[in-house]
Amino acid sequence: MKNYRLKYGLEIPDALITATTLNKNKVLITKNIKDFKFIKGLKVKMPY
């Protein structure tokens, strides 16, 4: 997590959201795709 924090500016709440989404094998629905696009294996979609 420290590497993502330093390289991409990933904040702790975003890291927890990401970890939960990956753990549950779900799609993350967010308007803020740019904060998550660099995470391998994470499926991200816009809400509309």
N, C-alpha and C positions, 0 to 999 in steps of 0.2 A: 504494500500500500504506500509505503514511503516513496518508492520510485515513481508511482503514478502521481503522487502529491507533488513531488518536485518537478517532474517532467511535464505534467498536464494540468496541474492545479486542482486535482481532484480533492474535494472537501470530504470530511468524514460522513456527513449525512448522505452525500451522493454515493460514497463507497458502500454504505450500509444498504441503500436502495439497490445498488448493483449486485451486491452479494446475495441479497434476498431474492432478487429476480432470477439470477443464475441458479441459485440453489433450488428454486421451485420450478425451474425450466419454463418460465413465462416470458411474455413479451412486455417490455417496458414501454408504457404510453406516456409521452412527454412532449412538450413544445420545445424543450431545451436539448435537442438531439446532439448539438455540438459538444456538450459536456460528457457525452457517453460514447460517441462514435469510435473512439480509439480502443475500447475494451473488447478484446477477442471473445467471440462466442455469445455476446449480448445482442439480443434482437430488440431493436428500438423502432417505434412507429410514432407518427404524429397522431394526435387524438381525432383528427378529422381528415 
